[in-house]
Amino acid sequence: MEYPISALERRDLLAECGQMIRQVQDAKKSGSAQKAGSQKDAADDILRKIAALKTLYRDHLPVLPLSRCPFTGQILYRSIDLYGIDGYWWDYHNPIRLLTFMPSTFLSFTGALGLSGPVEETAFLCMPGPGVPFVIPELLSGEKVKAVIFSLKIGPHTGYPIVYFANPAPQGVEPVNDWGTDHWKFCDLYGGLHWNESVDIEDEYDFDLVPYLRSGQLQWISPDDRTMIIRSGPAGCPYVDLKGERRIQRIQYGKVWTT
């Protein structure tokens, strides 16, 4: 499958943007950005170029099917950076993502990332969740709430988008932070923007998926299945009893740690 930007184009864009960000940071440290007007104009010009490069990055992110609503059958599309976690899509505090319309049954978008090999170098903090899929029991407490797990490659790693749908939305249950970010945000079908922040409480994650699969609260799509066929039950489910980190992973400057 071809994507809007090639791996080489993305690499060069990120390298150019990173170099400019370092220039701005170095100028701030030296105090030169506070000097003569010509220097300030140059700094402003660099900031405009950084903004333009980040916009270019955002506008060329692939928008892919990441889930399917078990109530309506509607496919959920979202932008995602598949080339690796060094892209700004994965910036925990300042993610750069295309905002796409969500189905009326959409509730929340979480995920996990199984790391493979050395991680990418990132100046920003990346928090892609635990290393194996999980469910959040509180989100599934509503009578008509279901979650769907999918899997796809993120560079050398394995990503697990986990999306919650509700029909209708339960009263008093808010979405959790979007996968890999410190907030949640989405556009409804009428163009209304919804966003807020929640607290990631990893002690409330449940990694024993079998009871939820048996009850039908959790369903799944086979890895890399572009037809997005929803499957039910624990039999043959590739996401059961996976080995991996069960705490939220934090990644920065090529290092990985957990709380």
N, C-alpha and C positions, 0 to 999 in steps of 0.2 A: 504494500500500500504506500502511495506517495503522500507526503505531508506538505503543508504550505511552505515550510522552510526545511532545507536539508541540514544534516548534522554538521557539515562544514560551515555553512552559512550561519547557523546558530552559534557555533564555537567562536567564529570571528566576531560576531555581534557581541557576545558576552565578554570576550577579551577586550574589545574596544571600550565597551561600557565600563568594565572593571578598571581599566587603566585611567579613564577620566574620573571615576569616583575616587581613586587613590590620589589623583592630582588635587582634587578639591579637599580631601582630608589632609594632605600634606600642607596645603596652603593655610588651612585653618590652624594647624599645629604651629606653623611658623608665624602666624599672625599677618601674613602678607595680604590676605584677603581684605584686611581692614585698612590697607594703605591707599595709595593714590587711586584716583578715579579710573585710570586706564587699566590698572590691575583688577579693580572690581568689575569693570566691564568685561574683561577677559574671563573672570570667574563666572559671571552671569552667563556668558556665552557657552562655557563648558556645561553649566547646569542645564541650559536649554538643549544642548546636544545629548546629554544623558537622558533627559525626558523624551526626546525624539526617538532615541534608540530603544528605550523601554516600551514606548508606544508601538514601535515596529515589532518588537518581540511579542507584545500582547496580541497584535493584530494577525500575527502569523502562527499563533498557537493552533495545533489541531483541535478541532471540535469533534469528539468521538462519542459513540454510544457507550455509556458506562453502566447502565442498568435498565431495567424494564419494570414498569408498575405492575404488581401482581393483581391489582384490582381492575385496571382499565386496559392493560396490555400496551400502554403507550411507552415508547422508548425514551429514556432520559439521556440527553446529550449535554456534555460539559466540555469546556476546554481543559487540556492537560498537557504537560510537557513530558513526553515519553522518552526523551533523549537522556535524561539524567536529573539528579536532584541539585545540580549546580545552576539550573535555570531559575529565574525569579518567580516562577509559578510556586516554587517551594520555599520562598522566603516567609518564614513564620509570621513576622510582624508586618511585613509590607508585601504581601503576595501580589503578583501581577497576573490577572486572569481575565479572560473575556467573560462578561456577564451575560448569561443565557437565560431564556425564559424557562421556568420550571412548570411541570404539570401541576394541576390543581391538587393532586394527591401527594405531592412531594412534602416530606417532613424534615429530613436531615441527611447530611452527606458526611460520612466518616470514612476511615480507612486505616490500613496497616501497610507496612513495607518490610518485606523480607530482604535484608541486605546480603549482597553476594560480593565477596572480594573487598579490596580497598575502596573506601567511599571517596566521592569527589571532594575537591577543595572548594569550600564556600566561605566567603567573608561574612555572609549573613547566617543567622541561626535557622536550621532546618529541623522541624519536629514532625516527622512523617507517621507518628503513631507507633504502636508495638510492632513486633516482627511477624506476628501471625494474626489471622482474623479473630474478631471478638464481637460480642453484642453488648448493648447497654440495656439492661433489664428495665430501667425506668422508662426508656423510650417505647419499649414493647408492652408497657403496662396498660395501654389503651386497648379496648376490646377489638378494634379494627385497625391495628397497626401491624405492619409486616416489614421485615428487612430482607434485602437481597444482596448476596455476596457475588462478586465477579473477580476476575484476575487478569492482569496484563503485565507485560514487561515495562519497567521503567529503567532504561539503560541496562546495566547488568543485573538489576534488582528485580524483585517480584512485587508488584503493587496489588493491593486488595481493596478496591472501592467497595464500601458498604453503605447502601442507601436505604433510608427508611421512608415508607409510604403510609399514609393514613387515609381512611375513607369512612367517616369524616375525621378531621384532626381532633385529637383528644383535648379536652379542656384542661388548662393548667400545665400542659407539657410543652416546653419550648424546645426548639432545635438545639443541638450542641454545636460546637465550633466546627466549621468546615474542615475537611481533611487537610492537615498540615498547616492550619492557620490559627490565630488567636481570636477569631470572630466567625460569625456566620452571616452570609449575605446571599440574597437571591431576588430575582425579578418575578413577579407574578404574571399571569396571562394578560393583565390589563396594563402592564408596564410599571406597576408600583414596586418600589424598592423596599425590601425588608432587610434589616440587619440588627445585630446585637452581639454581645459578648457573653460567653458562658465560661465556666471553670471546668477544665478537664480533670476529672477525678478517676484516675486509673484504677484505684482500688475497687471501683464499681464495675469494671469491665468483667465480662464473663466469657471465658475462653472454652468452656464446655458447650459446644454447639449442638450436640446430639439432642438434648431435650427440646430445644427450640425448633430443630429440624423435624422432629417427630410431631410436634404440635402444629406445625405449619406456619408458625410465626416467623420462621427464618426459611428462606428459599435461596436457590443458587443458580448461577449460570456457569457453564463450563469455561475454563480458562481460554481466553482469546476467541471465544465463540462470537463472531460478528453477527450471527443471526439472533443473538440474545434470547435464546430459548430458556424460559424459566423451568427449573426442575425442583422437585420436592422430595423430602425424606432424606435420611442419612445414608441410605444404600448408594454406594458409588460416589458420594460427595467427596471431592478432592480437598476440601478445606477442614476436614475433621482431624483432630489430633496431630496437627503440624508441629514440628519442633522449631523453636525460635524464641526470641526475646519477648517477654510478656509485660514489660514495662515500656512507658513512652520513651522512645529513643530521641536523643538530642545530638545533632551533628553540626560541627563547625570547624573550619580549618583542617579538614581531613580527620578529625577525631570524633569518636562516638562515645556517649556516656548516657547513663540513666540516673534517676534519683535514687 
